[in-house]
Each structure stands twice: as structure tokens, then as C-alpha cells.
Amino acid sequence: MSERTMQENGIIQGVIWKQLLIFFFPILFGTFFQQLYNTADTVIVGRFVGANALAAVGGSAAVLITLLISLFTGIASGSTVMVSQYYGAGKFQDVGKAVHTSVLLAIVAGGGMMILGLIFAPWALRATGTPEEIFGDTLLYLRIYLLGSIPSFLYNVGSAVLRAVGDNKRPLLFLIIACMVNIVLDLVLVVWLHLAVLGVAIATVLSQVVSAVLVIVALQNTDFFPSLSVSQLRFTPNILQGILLIGVPAGLQSDMYSIANIIMQATINTFGTSTIAAWSAYIKVENFFFMVMSAFGIAITTFVGQNFGAGKVDRVKKSVWICLAMSMATTAIISLLFHFFGRGLLSMFTTESDVLEIGLHMLSLISPFYFCYVCIEIMSGAIRGTGEAFPPMMITCCGICVLRIVWIFAVIPFYHSMDMVAISYPISWGITSLIFIVYYLRGKWLKKQMHIMGIETKNAN
């Protein structure tokens, strides 16, 4: 199995830009359906229930859910790096051990997060200043969503493992199925049965269960590594340590955005329900950009992981610059699309004129500066792909989270407007990108990881 598989592994042998695109597009389509999966809730409640329900589903609850999902996907990236490095090095038995360790971690950690989330959900919503008129619906949506923590974590980990070995088709298929299930259930429970926020929450959890079941079945039926077996579920200590050393900082790095956004959301909540609803709609549109960048980030992490495991360091370096160029070009296209079609995109989420105008203003103010974010996603993904996860987390913490907190407390009290809240995003992206560029170009992180892994460079071609 190993010889045939390695011969067919284009990630460590093929033309770099082609392999990145071959890997990127299935991830992009997958994240598109993930976005559609999440967006369906807000579209349906915004259209069929009203602005209060839209604010309940898309305001503080959405920010807190993003915090949870970011942690899930961050920890799953630890599995991606470990599996991709073992796979690139041809260590297929270790790949199997990493898979079983990752799945058990998803079950244990997902259960723990669910319990803690259910207990502290009211406190979290109070801390973000959720208005009283939407507090009850927001709490209801959040608590039901938390019941799906284990299947959500299982899907993220399972799909990360499959992508790490180059299998992008099945995670994409599973997301499409789950997305369709979610939309159908939304329509039945909200439009037909009139369950409003409750119906949306139930639909989301049931669709998460479907995606988790599908990915577990896939892990039990694969030719890439020893199949998943319930009897083999156990923690392999050194692999668990590796996953956590990479995944926890990666998860915390992702959560830096969410933590900063929670603080920002608390400020946005002071501007009233219309602004909350407008910001919710804007975020859903903006998420298309982050969806594309996330796909590039996942692609470069896996690409770097496999090539680093195979010792092809020159190929690692080339892939980063190629991925940056493709990401910048794509960002320019997205910014132009948002400029010309912003009103139509926002209209998918609301028909209320005041909400629409506020959202359109936010889009026109922020979208021209999306290019400031690109280096954060690509360079942190590449660095993490070698197993170096702590410095990217710290850079993100200082450049994104700390800076925005300082902005909220040092600037907003004197210039209390949504424009001042909005411009903190491109400012923090730009500063953080500059720090990443300097850190990446110094190159000490790469030499350190090569020494730790005992890797000798090989021909890049």
C-alpha cells in the first residue's frame, strides 16, 4: 500500500501551483457549503421571522459559536499536521494511530466543551451585552447548538484527517449532504411548523449529526491508512502530545479572532437592534472572503506538512510564495465583487431598508482592505504545517486581539461610532501581517523545526 500510495502522491511530486489548486478547489467548495450551511439559518430567520430573530441567531450567539468552531478546527489542524507529516514520510502505521487518537480526542473534548458551554452560556451572553429583547431567543439557539458539540468536533477532525492524506472529495460530499439536510429542515421547522429560532437550532444540530456519521463511516472505509476501529480508540501519548502542541495554539490563534469579535460585538450591541442585524448580515457576506482564505490556509498547511515530512524544504518555500500570489489575486476579485454586488448580497439576509443601508456602508468601508489579511492566513498556515504553532498564536494574539481591545477602550469612548469600530479591522490585519512577514523572512522557525524533526533538505522537484 505504501509504495503505490507514495507514487500517486502529487502533493510531494507534482507541479506546485497545480497541486495547490487541485487541493484548494475541493476545500473551497467544501467551505462554501459550510458557509451555506451556516448562512441558511440567518437567511431563513431574517426573511421569515424578522430582525429580532436575525439578531438572535447572527449576533452574540454567532460570535460565541464561531469561538467554539474555531477551537474545534484549530485542534483539528493539529491532526492535519501530524497525519500529513507521517503520510509524507510514508509512516502509515503512525497515521493510523494519529487517526484513532484524534477521533477519541474529538469525543472527549467535544463532550467537555458541551457541558461547560451549557453551564456558562447565560453568563457569556450577558458579558457580550446581548439586548434583553433578544436574550431569550439567543440563549435558546446557543444552548441547542451546544448539544451538537461532539458531532461537530468529530466532523472537523475526521475531515481534517481525510484532507491531510489528500482525500478532499468525501469531506466535500458530506458537507453538501449536511447542507441540504439543514436547509430542508430549516424550511420545514421554521417556514412550515413556525418554530422560529427553535426550529433553526434543531435543524443545525441534526445536520451536524449527519455529517459526523458520514465522516466516521469514511474513516472506517479507506485505503490511505489503517481503518478506524472502535476497539482501537485510544490515546497514543506522543501523538496526542504532538496534536495538542500544534492544535491548541492553532485553536487559540483562531479564537483570538473570536475573542476580539466578542469584545467588538459587545460594543456593536450598544448601537441597537438594527445595527446588530446589519452587522450580522455583513458578517455573513464577509465570511465568503474568509471562506476562500481559509481554503488557501488549509491547502498550504497540508501541502507544507507533507513536503516537510518528506524533507522537501525548497518545495515548502516555493509553495508559500505561490500560494500568497494566488490568494492576493483572489482577494482583489472578491473585493471588486463586493463593491459592485454588495447590495444584492446583503439583500439575501434582510429586506429592511435601514438594516440594509448600515450593512452596505460597512461592506464598502472594510472590503477594500481585505488584502491586508492574506499574509496572516497563508504564512501562519505554512509555519504551522512544519509543526511550529506557538509563535503564530502569539503574533495573532498581539496583532489582532490585544490591538482591538486597546482600540475599543482607548478610541471608541472618544469616537463612539460604527465607522470607528469597523476601521479597527483593517488596521489590525495590516499590523499583524507585517509582523508575520518579518517573522517568516527571518527563517529561524524553519531551521528550528528541521532540527527537531531531523529533516535533511531534498530536491524541490
C-alpha positions as CSV (number, residue, x, y, z in Angstrom):
1,M,0.0,0.0,0.0
2,S,2.7,2.5,0.9
3,E,4.7,2.3,-2.3
4,R,1.7,2.7,-4.6
5,T,0.3,5.5,-2.4
6,M,3.5,7.5,-2.4
7,Q,3.9,7.1,-6.2
8,E,0.5,8.6,-6.6
9,N,1.1,11.5,-4.1
10,G,1.1,14.6,-6.3
11,I,1.4,16.9,-3.3
12,I,5.1,16.0,-2.8
13,Q,5.8,15.4,-6.5
14,G,3.6,17.4,-8.9
15,V,3.8,21.0,-10.2
16,I,3.3,23.2,-7.1
17,W,0.7,25.6,-8.4
18,K,-1.4,22.9,-10.0
19,Q,-1.3,20.7,-6.9
20,L,-2.2,23.7,-4.7
21,L,-5.2,24.4,-6.9
22,I,-6.2,20.7,-7.1
23,F,-6.2,20.7,-3.3
24,F,-7.7,24.2,-2.9
25,F,-10.9,23.8,-5.0
26,P,-12.4,20.9,-3.2
27,I,-11.7,22.7,0.1
28,L,-13.2,25.9,-1.3
29,F,-16.4,24.1,-2.4
30,G,-16.5,22.4,1.0
31,T,-16.1,25.7,2.9
32,F,-18.7,27.2,0.5
33,F,-21.2,24.6,1.6
34,Q,-20.1,25.0,5.2
35,Q,-20.8,28.7,4.8
36,L,-24.1,27.9,3.1
37,Y,-24.8,25.5,5.9
38,N,-24.3,28.3,8.5
39,T,-25.9,31.0,6.4
40,A,-29.2,29.2,5.8
41,D,-30.2,29.8,9.4
42,T,-29.8,33.6,9.1
43,V,-31.4,33.8,5.7
44,I,-34.5,31.9,6.7
45,V,-35.0,33.7,10.1
46,G,-34.2,37.0,8.6
47,R,-36.7,36.5,5.8
48,F,-39.5,34.6,7.6
49,V,-39.2,35.7,11.2
50,G,-37.8,39.2,11.4
51,A,-34.9,41.4,12.6
52,N,-35.0,40.3,16.2
53,A,-34.7,36.7,15.3
54,L,-31.9,37.6,12.8
55,A,-30.1,39.4,15.6
56,A,-30.6,36.5,18.0
57,V,-29.1,33.9,15.6
58,G,-26.5,36.1,13.9
59,G,-25.4,38.4,16.8
60,S,-23.7,37.3,20.1
61,A,-24.7,33.6,19.5
62,A,-22.9,33.5,16.2
63,V,-19.8,35.1,17.7
64,L,-19.8,32.6,20.5
65,I,-20.4,29.7,18.2
66,T,-17.6,30.9,16.0
67,L,-15.4,30.8,19.1
68,L,-16.3,27.2,19.6
69,I,-15.9,26.2,16.0
70,S,-12.5,28.0,15.7
71,L,-11.3,25.9,18.7
72,F,-12.5,22.7,17.0
73,T,-10.9,23.5,13.7
74,G,-7.7,24.7,15.3
75,I,-7.3,21.4,17.3
76,A,-8.3,19.5,14.1
77,S,-5.4,21.3,12.4
78,G,-3.1,19.5,14.9
79,S,-4.4,16.3,13.5
80,T,-3.9,17.6,9.9
81,V,-0.2,18.4,10.6
82,M,0.6,15.1,12.4
83,V,-1.2,13.0,9.8
84,S,0.2,14.9,6.8
85,Q,3.8,14.7,8.1
86,Y,3.5,10.9,8.8
87,Y,1.9,10.4,5.5
88,G,4.5,12.4,3.6
89,A,7.2,10.4,5.3
90,G,5.4,7.1,4.5
91,K,4.8,6.1,8.1
92,F,1.3,4.6,7.6
93,Q,1.0,2.8,10.9
94,D,1.7,6.1,12.7
95,V,-1.0,7.7,10.5
96,G,-3.5,5.1,11.8
97,K,-2.5,5.8,15.4
98,A,-2.9,9.5,14.8
99,V,-6.4,8.9,13.4
100,H,-7.6,6.9,16.4
101,T,-6.1,9.4,18.8
102,S,-7.7,12.3,17.0
103,V,-11.2,10.7,17.0
104,L,-11.1,9.9,20.7
105,L,-9.9,13.5,21.4
106,A,-12.9,14.8,19.5
107,I,-15.3,12.8,21.6
108,V,-13.8,13.7,24.9
109,A,-13.1,17.3,24.2
110,G,-16.4,17.8,22.4
111,G,-18.3,16.4,25.4
112,G,-16.4,18.6,27.8
113,M,-17.0,21.8,25.8
114,M,-20.7,21.0,25.5
115,I,-21.1,20.7,29.3
116,L,-19.1,23.9,30.0
117,G,-20.9,25.7,27.3
118,L,-24.4,24.8,28.6
119,I,-23.4,26.0,32.1
120,F,-21.8,29.3,31.1
121,A,-24.0,30.3,28.1
122,P,-26.1,32.8,30.1
123,W,-23.0,34.4,31.5
124,A,-21.4,34.7,28.1
125,L,-24.4,36.4,26.6
126,R,-24.6,38.8,29.5
127,A,-20.9,39.5,29.1
128,T,-21.4,40.5,25.4
129,G,-24.2,42.8,26.3
130,T,-27.0,40.9,24.5
131,P,-30.1,43.1,24.5
132,E,-33.0,41.9,26.7
133,E,-35.4,41.8,23.7
134,I,-33.4,39.1,22.0
135,F,-31.7,37.5,25.1
136,G,-34.2,34.6,25.4
137,D,-34.1,33.5,21.8
138,T,-30.3,33.9,21.7
139,L,-29.8,31.7,24.7
140,L,-32.2,29.1,23.3
141,Y,-30.4,28.9,20.0
142,L,-27.0,28.8,21.6
143,R,-27.9,26.0,24.1
144,I,-29.4,23.8,21.5
145,Y,-26.4,24.3,19.2
146,L,-24.1,23.3,22.0
147,L,-25.8,19.9,22.1
148,G,-24.2,19.2,18.8
149,S,-20.6,19.8,20.0
150,I,-19.5,16.2,19.8
151,P,-20.7,15.6,16.2
152,S,-19.3,19.0,15.1
153,F,-15.9,18.2,16.6
154,L,-16.0,14.7,15.0
155,Y,-16.7,16.1,11.6
156,N,-14.0,18.7,11.8
157,V,-11.4,16.2,13.0
158,G,-12.5,13.5,10.5
159,S,-12.5,15.8,7.5
160,A,-9.1,17.2,8.6
161,V,-7.6,13.7,8.6
162,L,-9.1,12.9,5.2
163,R,-7.7,16.2,3.7
164,A,-4.3,15.5,5.3
165,V,-3.9,12.5,3.1
166,G,-5.2,14.2,0.0
167,D,-8.8,13.0,0.1
168,N,-10.9,16.1,-0.4
169,K,-13.8,14.6,-2.3
170,R,-15.5,12.9,0.6
171,P,-15.4,15.8,3.1
172,L,-16.9,17.9,0.3
173,L,-19.7,15.4,-0.4
174,F,-20.5,15.1,3.3
175,L,-20.8,18.9,3.6
176,I,-23.1,19.1,0.6
177,I,-25.4,16.4,2.1
178,A,-25.4,18.1,5.6
179,C,-26.1,21.5,4.0
180,M,-29.0,20.1,2.1
181,V,-30.4,18.4,5.2
182,N,-30.0,21.7,7.1
183,I,-31.8,23.8,4.5
184,V,-34.7,21.3,4.2
185,L,-35.1,21.1,7.9
186,D,-34.9,24.9,8.2
187,L,-37.7,25.2,5.7
188,V,-39.9,22.5,7.4
189,L,-39.3,23.6,11.0
190,V,-39.3,27.4,10.5
191,V,-41.5,28.1,7.5
192,W,-43.9,25.3,7.8
193,L,-44.1,24.5,11.5
194,H,-43.3,28.1,12.6
195,L,-40.8,27.1,15.3
196,A,-38.7,30.2,14.6
197,V,-35.3,30.2,16.4
198,L,-36.0,26.8,18.0
199,G,-36.5,25.2,14.6
200,V,-33.3,26.7,13.2
201,A,-31.3,25.4,16.1
202,I,-32.8,21.8,15.9
203,A,-32.1,21.8,12.1
204,T,-28.5,22.7,12.7
205,V,-27.8,20.1,15.3
206,L,-29.4,17.3,13.2
207,S,-27.4,18.2,10.2
208,Q,-24.2,18.1,12.2
209,V,-25.1,14.6,13.3
210,V,-25.5,13.6,9.7
211,S,-22.0,15.0,8.7
212,A,-20.4,13.3,11.7
213,V,-21.9,9.9,10.9
214,L,-20.8,10.2,7.3
215,V,-17.2,11.1,8.1
216,I,-16.9,8.3,10.7
217,V,-18.1,5.8,8.1
218,A,-15.4,7.2,5.7
219,L,-12.7,6.7,8.2
220,Q,-13.8,3.1,8.6
221,N,-13.5,2.6,4.8
222,T,-10.2,4.0,3.5
223,D,-7.2,2.8,1.6
224,F,-4.9,5.6,2.8
225,F,-4.3,4.3,6.3
226,P,-5.4,1.5,8.8
227,S,-9.2,1.9,9.0
228,L,-10.9,3.4,12.1
229,S,-12.0,0.8,14.6
230,V,-13.8,1.4,17.8
231,S,-11.7,-1.2,19.6
232,Q,-8.6,0.7,18.6
233,L,-9.7,4.0,20.0
234,R,-7.0,5.1,22.4
235,F,-4.6,7.9,23.1
236,T,-1.1,7.3,21.8
237,P,0.8,9.6,24.2
238,N,3.5,11.1,21.9
239,I,0.9,11.6,19.1
240,L,-1.6,13.2,21.5
241,Q,1.1,15.5,22.7
242,G,2.0,16.5,19.1
243,I,-1.6,17.1,18.2
244,L,-2.2,19.3,21.3
245,L,1.1,21.2,20.9
246,I,0.1,22.1,17.4
247,G,-3.7,22.1,17.7
248,V,-4.2,24.0,21.0
249,P,-2.1,27.1,19.9
250,A,-3.8,26.9,16.5
251,G,-7.2,26.8,18.1
252,L,-6.3,29.6,20.4
253,Q,-5.0,31.6,17.4
254,S,-8.3,31.1,15.7
255,D,-10.1,32.1,18.9
256,M,-8.1,35.3,19.1
257,Y,-10.3,36.5,16.2
258,S,-13.4,35.3,18.0
259,I,-12.4,36.8,21.4
260,A,-11.7,40.1,19.7
261,N,-15.0,39.8,17.8
262,I,-16.9,39.1,21.1
263,I,-15.5,42.3,22.5
264,M,-16.4,44.1,19.3
265,Q,-19.8,42.6,19.4
266,A,-20.4,43.9,22.9
267,T,-19.6,47.4,21.5
268,I,-21.8,46.9,18.4
269,N,-24.7,45.9,20.7
270,T,-24.7,49.4,22.1
271,F,-25.8,50.8,18.7
272,G,-29.2,49.0,18.8
273,T,-31.0,46.1,17.1
274,S,-30.9,47.5,13.6
275,T,-27.1,47.8,13.7
276,I,-26.8,44.4,15.3
277,A,-28.9,42.9,12.5
278,A,-26.9,44.8,9.8
279,W,-23.6,43.7,11.2
280,S,-24.9,40.1,11.3
281,A,-25.8,40.4,7.6
282,Y,-22.5,42.0,6.8
283,I,-20.5,39.3,8.6
284,K,-22.4,36.6,6.6
285,V,-21.3,38.3,3.4
286,E,-17.8,38.9,4.6
287,N,-17.5,35.2,5.5
288,F,-17.3,34.4,1.8
289,F,-13.9,36.1,1.8
290,F,-12.7,34.3,4.9
291,M,-14.0,31.1,3.5
292,V,-11.7,31.4,0.5
293,M,-8.7,32.4,2.6
294,S,-9.4,29.5,5.0
295,A,-9.3,27.1,2.0
296,F,-5.9,28.5,0.9
297,G,-4.8,28.2,4.6
298,I,-5.8,24.6,4.8
299,A,-4.3,23.8,1.5
300,I,-0.9,25.3,2.4
301,T,-0.8,23.7,5.8
302,T,-1.3,20.2,4.3
303,F,1.0,20.9,1.4
304,V,3.7,22.1,3.7
305,G,3.1,19.3,6.2
306,Q,3.5,16.5,3.6
307,N,6.5,18.1,1.9
308,F,8.2,19.0,5.2
309,G,7.7,15.4,6.3
310,A,9.2,14.2,3.1
311,G,12.2,16.6,3.6
312,K,11.5,18.8,0.6
313,V,12.1,22.2,2.2
314,D,12.8,24.0,-1.1
315,R,9.4,22.9,-2.3
316,V,7.9,24.2,1.0
317,K,9.4,27.7,0.5
318,K,8.3,27.9,-3.2
319,S,4.7,26.8,-2.3
320,V,4.3,29.6,0.2
321,W,5.1,32.4,-2.3
322,I,2.9,30.8,-5.0
323,C,0.0,30.4,-2.6
324,L,0.4,34.1,-1.5
325,A,0.2,35.2,-5.1
326,M,-2.9,33.2,-5.8
327,S,-4.5,34.4,-2.6
328,M,-3.8,38.1,-3.3
329,A,-5.3,37.8,-6.8
330,T,-8.4,36.1,-5.5
331,T,-8.8,38.8,-2.8
332,A,-8.7,41.5,-5.4
333,I,-11.5,39.8,-7.3
334,I,-13.6,39.3,-4.2
335,S,-13.2,43.0,-3.2
336,L,-14.5,44.0,-6.6
337,L,-17.4,41.7,-6.4
338,F,-18.4,43.0,-3.0
339,H,-18.1,46.6,-4.4
340,F,-20.4,46.0,-7.3
341,F,-22.9,43.5,-5.9
342,G,-22.9,44.3,-2.2
343,R,-26.5,45.4,-2.1
344,G,-27.8,42.3,-3.7
345,L,-25.7,40.1,-1.4
346,L,-26.9,41.8,1.8
347,S,-30.5,41.7,0.5
348,M,-30.3,37.9,0.9
349,F,-30.4,38.4,4.7
350,T,-32.7,41.4,5.2
351,T,-35.3,43.4,3.3
352,E,-35.5,46.2,6.0
353,S,-34.1,49.4,4.4
354,D,-32.4,50.8,7.5
355,V,-30.6,47.5,8.2
356,L,-29.6,47.2,4.5
357,E,-28.1,50.6,4.4
358,I,-26.0,50.2,7.5
359,G,-24.7,46.8,6.2
360,L,-23.9,48.2,2.8
361,H,-21.9,51.1,4.4
362,M,-19.9,48.5,6.5
363,L,-19.1,46.5,3.4
364,S,-17.9,49.5,1.4
365,L,-15.8,50.6,4.3
366,I,-13.9,47.4,5.0
367,S,-13.8,45.2,1.9
368,P,-11.2,47.3,0.0
369,F,-8.7,46.4,2.7
370,Y,-9.1,42.6,2.7
371,F,-5.7,42.2,1.1
372,C,-4.2,43.2,4.5
373,Y,-5.3,39.9,5.9
374,V,-3.8,37.5,3.3
375,C,-0.3,37.1,4.8
376,I,-1.8,36.2,8.2
377,E,-3.7,33.2,6.8
378,I,-1.0,31.9,4.4
379,M,2.1,32.4,6.5
380,S,0.6,31.1,9.7
381,G,-0.7,28.1,7.9
382,A,2.7,27.4,6.4
383,I,4.6,27.8,9.7
384,R,2.0,25.6,11.4
385,G,2.5,22.9,8.7
386,T,6.0,22.4,9.9
387,G,4.8,21.9,13.5
388,E,5.6,25.4,14.8
389,A,2.3,26.6,16.3
390,F,3.0,28.8,19.3
391,P,4.6,31.8,17.6
392,P,1.7,32.2,15.1
393,M,-0.6,32.2,18.0
394,M,1.3,34.9,19.9
395,I,1.6,37.1,16.8
396,T,-2.2,36.8,16.3
397,C,-2.9,37.4,19.9
398,C,-0.9,40.7,19.9
399,G,-1.8,41.9,16.5
400,I,-5.5,41.0,16.4
401,C,-6.9,40.5,19.9
402,V,-4.8,42.9,22.0
403,L,-4.8,45.7,19.4
404,R,-8.6,45.6,19.0
405,I,-9.1,45.6,22.8
406,V,-6.9,48.6,23.1
407,W,-8.9,50.2,20.3
408,I,-12.2,49.6,22.0
409,F,-11.1,51.1,25.3
410,A,-8.8,53.8,24.0
411,V,-10.5,55.1,20.9
412,I,-14.2,54.2,20.9
413,P,-15.1,56.1,24.1
414,F,-14.0,59.3,22.4
415,Y,-15.3,58.5,18.9
416,H,-18.4,56.4,19.5
417,S,-19.5,55.4,16.0
418,M,-19.7,52.2,13.9
419,D,-17.2,53.6,11.5
420,M,-14.6,53.7,14.2
421,V,-15.4,50.1,15.2
422,A,-15.2,49.0,11.6
423,I,-11.8,50.5,10.7
424,S,-10.2,48.6,13.6
425,Y,-10.4,45.5,11.4
426,P,-8.1,46.6,8.5
427,I,-5.8,48.3,10.9
428,S,-5.3,45.2,13.0
429,W,-4.9,43.0,9.9
430,G,-2.3,45.2,8.4
431,I,-0.1,45.4,11.6
432,T,-0.4,41.6,12.1
433,S,0.5,40.8,8.5
434,L,3.7,43.0,8.8
435,I,4.7,41.0,11.9
436,F,4.1,37.7,10.2
437,I,6.2,38.8,7.1
438,V,9.1,39.8,9.3
439,Y,8.9,36.5,11.4
440,Y,8.6,34.4,8.2
441,L,11.5,36.0,6.4
442,R,13.9,35.7,9.3
443,G,13.5,31.9,8.8
444,K,14.7,30.8,12.3
445,W,11.4,28.9,12.8
446,L,12.1,26.7,9.8
447,K,15.6,25.8,10.9
448,K,14.4,25.0,14.3
449,Q,11.7,22.6,13.1
450,M,14.2,20.9,10.7
451,H,16.5,20.3,13.6
452,I,13.7,19.0,15.8
453,M,12.4,16.6,13.1
454,G,15.9,15.6,11.9
455,I,15.0,16.6,8.4
456,E,17.5,17.0,5.6
457,T,16.6,19.0,2.6
458,K,15.8,17.2,-0.7
459,N,15.4,18.4,-4.2
460,A,12.4,20.6,-4.6
461,N,11.2,18.9,-7.9
